[in-house]
Amino acid sequence: MNREYEEDAGRISQFFTKMLKATPELFVCQEQLACFCNEAYGLDVLCNPVSQELFNSALNSISPQRFDNLATSGYHVVAMQHQAIDDRIDRLVVSKSTSGLWAQTTRTFQKYPASGFDGDINGIIIGFDKKSSEKTVSGFSLARMQGTVDWYDRGGEAVTNYYRAAAYSAFYLDHAFLQAVVSVGSADGNTLRNINIDTLYLPSAHGQKLSPLTALSRTARATQKEWDADIALRSGVLIYAGPLKLLPSFGLGYLYQSRNGFNETGAESLDWAVSASYGKTYHCRADLLIEREFQLNKQQKITPYMLIDWTYAKRLDSQTVTASMNGREDTVTVLSSPSDAHFLTGTVGLKITATKGLLVHADYSRQIEADYRQTGFTVALNYEF
């Protein structure tokens, strides 16, 4: 037999042996579990597409690994607030303004087919800035957002409320700028995990024609809290190319995320007690803003623009989720290798200067990565003194 299959079968049998101790009602009877915990029977499961799908679905329904998806959603919330601040700094650089008020409402939709979930984030971001020295503008931003994670195959969902604050400052030198942002945030939300396990009778040369699992349907609910902190630096230079204004920039940052431990209820012996965890992400980006201004009269003008952005994000932790089932002392730890992603984003939009100092802009964005897609819409208002 293939050595790799032998090792996988052994791990499967060990897992279900532990599961019996924690949740005996999950299995029809001891004899059927013994049949499945036999390593040869485990090979049948690995090699048979029908049973493989059943047990993958059962493991995914039970596994606590999905809770790391909340960190992924939290990363996008931080990125959205930072993008709003970047948009504001770009506005000050291009228009040579000094201070003002601004607000932005935004909504994005995410798809993570490889990770098994879809998501959406919506919220409002506001800010105020003023000239703090001859060549420096400093400001403060607040954000209130809500994010939803919807797991595939009726797996449940998580709804999280995010509250963020950021301080930013930009130093100008001729057409160039250097920007710094420090932000912190907290979040609270509810998770709903649907546990759906079907039954399947599979003939085997190594055991009886029995199903090691009985049909089961339960729902586990929990309340979870988290917080994060991020620091980012960015610089760029304004270039005039005929009627076009070009603003290339480069930035980098570091995000730390912490999630409190929480206990599920409602699924009885299949409830997880999830331990506290943390995440660390390094991120950098390079983008190019291109815009063309059209003057309508002395005060009114329209400015179509396009933004091309490349972002690199690397998880520096092992995405570990540790949990114990049914109040037991022994724990299950699920982890992944540190991952990285390259995001490419294209944004098109239109700025409208209605009166002196009042500007409204709206845009549409599309972000892609090897196993990820995001679509976003933004409407913003800027009032400059």
N, C-alpha and C positions, 0 to 999 in steps of 0.2 A: 504494500500500500504506500501511497505518496506520504512522505514524512510530514509535509506541511498539513495535509488533510488530517493525519493522525493527531498532530498538535492541536488543531482547531477543534476536532471532535472531543479531545480531552477537556479543552476549556469549556465547551458547551455542556458537557456532562457535569463538570464541577459547578458551573453556574446554576444549573437546574437542581443539583443536590442542595445547594445553599437556599435556593428559592423554596424548596419543600419545607425546610426548617422554619422559614419565616412565614410562609403562606401555604399551609397544607391544603386549604380548600381550592387552590388553583388547579390541583391535579385530581384526576378522577379517582385514582387509587394508587396505593404503594406499588403494586405490581406493574402498573403502566409506567410509572416514573422510573422504576428499575429498568424497564425495557429501554426507555429513552436515555437514561444515564449510562447505558452500555456504550462504549466508545464506537463500536462498530455501527450501532444504530445511529449515532451522531453523524457518521459518514453518510448514511442514507439521507439525512436531513440536508447535509451540505451539498450533496450531488443531485438531489431531486428538486427540480425547479418549483414544483407545486408546494412541497413541504418547506422549502427554503423561504418562499414568500410568506407562508403562514408564520413561521417562527421569527423571521425578521420583523414582521409586523407586530408580533407579540412582544419581542424584545424592545422594539421602539416604543410601544405603548407603555411599557413598564419603566424603561430606562430614565434616569434623571438627567441625561446628557443635554436634553433640550433646554434646560435652564440657562446654559451658557449663551443661548440665542438672545437673551435679554441684554447681555453686554454688547452684542452686535448692534442692537437697536439703539442702545445708549451712545455708542460711538457716532452714529449718524445724527443724533440730536446735537451733540457737541459740534460736529462738522457744520450743521445748518446755522447755528448761532455764529460761528466763526466766519462763515461765508457772508452772513449779513453784515458783520463788522468790516470784512474785507471790501464789500460793495460800498460801504460808507466811506472808507479811506480812499478808495479809488475815485469816488465822487469828489472828495475834497481835493485830491491831486489834480484831476482833470479840470475842475471848475475854479480852482484856486480859492475856494471858500475857506472860512476860518472857524465857524461854529454853527450849531443848529440843533434841531430836534429831528428825529427820524423814527419811523415805525415800519414794520414789515410783517405781512401775514403770508404764510407759506404752507404748502402741503406736498408731501412726496409719497410715492408708492414703491415698495421694494419687493423683489422676487428673488428668493434663494432656493432654487429647485434642488441643488445638491445637498443643502442643509435641511430641506423638508419644511420650509415655511415661507409665507408671504407676510409683508408688513406694511404699515402706513404710519406716517407721522404728520401731525398738523399742529399749528400753533401760531403765536404772535411774538415778535421780538421788537423791543423798543430801545431807544438810546438817546443820549444827550452828550454833546461835546462842545468844547470851547477852546479858544486859543490860550494856552498856558504860558507861552513865551513867544518870542519873535518867530521862531521856527518850529514850534511844537504845538500840536493839538492833542488834548487828552479827553477821554470820555468814559461813560459808564453805560452798560447795557443790561437789561433784564429780559428774560424769556420765560414763557409759559407754554409748554407743549404737551401733547398726549400721543403716545405711541402704542400701536397694536401689533402683536405677533400672532399670526394665525397658522397653526401647525396643520400640515396636510393630513389626509385620510381621517378626517373628523377627530384629529388628535387633541383639539381644544384650543385655547387662546390665552394670551396674557395682555392685559391693558395696564399701561403705566403712565402716571402723571409726572412730568419733569418740571423742575423749577431751577432756573440758572441765573447767575450773575457774572458779569465780566467787566474788567477794567482794561482800557486800551489807551495807547499813546503812540503818536506818529511824529517822527522828526523829519523835517523837510530840508533839502539842500539843493537849490536850483530846481531841476526837474526830477530829482531822485527822492526816495523816502525810505525810512526804516521804521518798521511797525512792531510793537510788542503787545501781546494779549495774554492776560491771566484770567482764568475763569474757574468757577466752582459750581457744583450743582448737587441737588438732592432729588430723589424720586421715590414714589411709593405706588404700589399697584397690586393687582389681583391676578392670580394665575388659575386657570381651569384646565385640568389634564384629564382627558377622556381615556379610559382604559377599555379597549374592545378586543377580546381574544376569541377567535372562532375555534371550532374543533375540526379535526381532520383525521380520518382513519387511513393509515398508510401501511400497506403490506411490506414486510421486510424479511429478508433471508436470515436476519440475525435475531428476530424476535417475533412476538405475536402481532396480529393485525389489530393494534390498539392505538388510541390517541393519547399521548401523554398529557394533553391539556383539555380542560373542560371549557365550554363556552362561558364567557364572563363579560359583564359590562358594568363599569363603575365610573364615578367622577370624583376626582380629588381637587380640592380647592385650597388656596393659600393666599396670604397677604405678605408681600415682600417689600423691603426698603433697600435703598442703595444711595451711594454718593460718589462723586467723581471730582477730579481736579485736572486742569490742563494748562500748559504754558506753550506759547507759540511765538515765533519770530518770522518776520516777512519783510522783504525789501523789493523795490522795483524802480523803474525809471520811465518817465513819459517821453515818447518819441513822436515827433511830427513828421508825417509822410504825406505832403500835399494837404488835401482836405481831411485826411484820416488822422486820428489820434491812436497811437499804439501804446499799450501799457503792459510790457512783460514784467513778471514778478516771480519770485521764488520764496518758499517758506518751509519751515520745519517745526515740529512740535512733539510733545510727549504727553500722553493721557494716562492717568491712573484711575481705575474704577474699583470700588469696593461694594460688595453686596452682603447684607446681613444674613444670618441663618434664619430659616423659617420652617414651620411644620405644616404639612398638609392635613386636611380633614375630609371626611366624606367617603373615602375608599376603604375604610377599615384597615385590614392587614396590609393593603397595598399602598397606604400612605407613606410618603417619604418625609424624614426629618433631614432637611438639607443644611449642610454646614456652611458657614460664612466662606466667601471666596473673594478673590481679587483678580484684576486684569491689568496688564500694562501694554500699551500700544505706542510704538514710534510711528510718526507720520510725517511725510514731506510732500510738497506739491510744487508744480510749476505751471503757470497759466499765462495766457495772452488775451488782453482785452482790446478789441478793435471797435471804434465807433466813428460815426460821421454825423456832424451836426448840420441841420437845415434851419435857417432863420426864417420865421414866418412874418414877424414884425419886430418892433423894438423890444418887446418883452417875451413874446411867445416863440418857441422853437421846438422842433422834434429831433430826436437823436436815436436812430436805430443802432443797435450794438450787437456784438457777438463775443462770447467768451469761450475759449478752448482751454481745458484744464486737465492736467495729468496729476494723479495723486497716488502715492505709494504708502500703504499702511501695513505694518508688521506687528503681529502679536508677539510679545516677548515672554509671555507666560505659557504654560502648557494647557490652558483652557480647562483646568481641573474642576470637576464637580464631585464632591464627596457627600454621601448620604447614607442613612441607615433606614431600614424598612421595619415598620410595625414596632417601633420602639426598641429594637434589638441593639445590642452593644456593638456587634460587628458591622462594618461599613462596606459600602461599595464605592470605589473611586473610578470615575470615567475621565479620561484625559485624551488630548489630541496633540500631535506634534505642533510646535510653533508655526503659525501660518502667515503668509504675506499675500497682499493683493495689489494689483495695479488697476486703478480706476481711470477711465477716460470719460470726460464730461464735455458735452457741447451745450451751450446756452445761447438762445436768441431772444432779444427783447427790444422794447421801445421805451424811450424816456420822453416825457412831455413836460415842458416848462410852461405852466399855465400863467403865472405871474412872476414878477421879480422875487426870487427867493423860494418859490413853491414849485416843487418838481414831483411828478408821479411817474413811476415806471413799473412795467410788468414784463415778466419773461417766462419762458418755457425751457426746461432742461431735460437732458437725457444722459444717464450715466450707465456705463457698461463695464463689466469685468468678466473673466472667464466663466464664473458660475453665479453671476449676479446681474440684475438689471434694476434701474431706478428711473422713475419719471417724476418730475417736479414742476410745480407752478408757484409763482411768487408775484405779489403785488406790494409795492412799497411807496411810502410818502416821505419826502424830505422837505423840511422848512429851514432855510438858512437865514441867519441874521445879517 
